[in-house]
Amino acid sequence: KTDFINFISDQEWKSIEPVSSWFGPSSFLMSSMSALFQLSMWIRHCHGYLTENVGIPVWGSYAVFALATLFSGLILGLVSEALMPSLPR
């Protein structure tokens, strides 16, 4: 506590560089990181639901997520190819 009070009263805070805007809490980078963490918690919740409530074995839940990953990649690839104009090769 005393160190914090001395930090403020001695104005040591003026010598510290501010955080880059890239790492600010409202930046695009940190918002994306937050979305990834939220996605991982949702996947964990879904895995628990599939294994505990539905009764799917753990390997079955992994298979569901593997197939979902493959199909989402397939769809995103098809959409990106459909939206991108033909580039000269």
Secondary structure by P-SEA (a helix, b strand, c coil): caaaaaaaaacccccccccccccccccaaaaaaaaaaaaaaaaaaaaaaaaccccccaaaaaaaaaaaaaaaaaaaaaaaaaacccccc
